Amino acid sequence: MFAIVFSRGVFVIIISWFALSVTGELASVGLVLIWRPLLNVTIGPFMGVLVDRFNRRNLFIIGQILHTAGNSWLILNVHIRSLDQIGMAPLYMTACVVSLGALLSAPAAQGLLQSVGGKSLTQVVTVGVAIVQTADIFGVLFGGLAIVALGFEGGLAISAACSIAAMCFALPLRKNGEVSPGGETTTYSVAIADGFRLIFRDHRLLITCIAIALIWSTSQITMALLAAFTLIELGLGADAYGWIDAMWGVGGVVGSMVLVWLPRSVVERYLLRFGLLLLAAATASFSVAQGLSSAMLLQGLMGLAFAVNRTTYDAYILRTVDSGMVGRVRNNIEATIGVIGIVIYLSPTLYADLSIRTVYVSFAAVLAAASTVLLIWRYRLDAAEKTSVAQSET
């Protein structure tokens, strides 16, 4: 888990800075990052079927091979051409291949983790989350430093090497990757439709799904804007970009630790209602960052708010959705997140004349407005339930 998340963090930092260096345009960052949500919407559900039907270790290895191949292809282009000759086509191809690999390796890794965990699954997942957060911190931090110390070629080579290491660790897990024969006989389109029907019947679940999509939109807007914000608004280089982005992971670790100590009643009474407003406030505050230290601090606050909200709402789904429907609900949420991601990554072409600080504030305002709507909706559901209970008792 550490190797694949570290590799992904390094790759995202390098490909984002690479695109900005080639074109000098903010929109170019979104155009290379858009491939993951685009593929997630179009073929992601079918990849999920493959993971449910074939050996997960083998699919994980295939995904990592694609990641390594994508990095290697871009390394070759950097080696034989100068930066101004490369253009965006090799970056698009690399991002597409690497994203395709992630669609296989990410769910396959979750399946392997579930198999390895066995009776200690809760402890294994808890440790896994901590490892992912830590790997993300080191990945994005190393990505920025690698650009300065090793150049684009060296950073991409490290990313590829981590994928190879992950493959080596997975090799002994063939038996753990096996899936049970048989299973559900309905078509996948029917299963997806069942998931949508469940979501729209249960309004609280619908609120939760919308909230999760909004939470992830904050991560997507950060990936789309942070490189340009660091370079244009702060006047800093790639190493500073890595430090600032790493603080998102640091904040996430702190947020996860805070949730461990909070009682469930506090989480359900306050965080499920007001957590999104905290995330909107943190996003707006980042727009006023003036230097490296303030940007790191405020980015950490965004990461903390993101982790607290993500964990709270994910836990709510696991508590309330039947185990036989969780996968379908999650697939539909991921597709929604993908659609929003496509819009976000393409949107820089619409606001090219605005300052990046203005874009951050505008996004925070939209997030706060949507959060307020969900809050009012939730309170009306509470009031309707209380009225229904009172009438039934009389």
C-alpha positions, 0 to 999 in steps of 0.5 A: 500500500505504501509503495503504490500510494507513494508512487501515485503521489510522486507522479501527480506532483511531477505530471502537474508541474510538467504540464505547467512548465510545458505550456505555462497555462493553468488549464494544462494541469486540469487536462492531464489530471482529467483522465482519472475521473474520465476513465472512472466514469466511462469504464470504471464500473466495468473494471470493478466487474473484472476485480470481482471475477478474476484473481486480484493479485494478477489484476493488481500486477497488471495495473502496476505494469501499466503505471510503470509503462506510462512513466517509462514512456514519458521518461523516454520522451524527456530523454530524447526531446527538449522541454519545448519540443515535447508538447502535451500529447505524451503527457496525455498518453502517460496520464491515460495509461497510468490512470487505467492502471490505477482503475485496476490496481486500486480496487484490487489492492482493497480486495487483497487487503480484505483477504489478508486481514481475515479476522483482524480486518478492522485493525488491518484497515486502520493500519492501512489508512495510516499507511496511505496517509503517510505514503501520501505525505512522503509521495507529494513531498518527494515529488516536489523535491525530486523535480529540483534534485533529480529533474523530471526523468529522475522523479518519474524513474522513482515513481516507476521503481515504486510500482515495481516494488509494489509488484514484487510485494504482491507476487506471493499473494496469488492465493489471497487474490483468488475470488470465490466462483459463482456470485450474483447472476444479474447483469451489471447494469441492473446492479448499478440501477439497484444502487441508484434506486436505493440512494434516491429512496433513502433521502438521508443516504442521498444527502450523504452521497451528495456530501461525499461528492462535494468533499472530493471536489475540494481535493480535485480543485486543489489538485487543479489549482495548487501548482499554479497557485504556488508558482503564480500567486506565491512566486515559489518553485517545485520544492515549495509545491511539494511541501505545501501539498504534503501538508494536506496529508499531514492535516489528514493524519491529524484529522483521523487522530481527532476522530478516534477520540471523539464520541460517536454522538458528537460526530453524528450531531455536529460533524454530519451537519456542520463538517462541510461548512468547516471545509468551505471555511478552510478552503476560503482561508487558503486563498489569503495565504501569502508565503510558504509558511502560511500556505503550508498551515492553511493547506494542512487545515484543508487536509484536516477538514477533508479527512474529518468529513471523508471519514465521517460520511464513509463511516455513515455509509458502512453503518447504514447500507446493507453489506450486499449493496455497499459496493454498488452505492460506492460505485455510483458515488465514484461515478458522480465524483468522476463527473464533478472531476471532469467539470473541475479539470476542464473549468480553468478554460472558463476562468482563465482571466480570474486570479487563482485566489478568486477561484478558491474563494468562489469555490468555497462560496459554492461549497458553503451554499451547497452545505447550507442546502444539505443542512436545511434538508437534514433538519427538515427530515429530522422534523418530519421524523419527529412529527411522524413519531409523535403522531404514531404515539398518539 
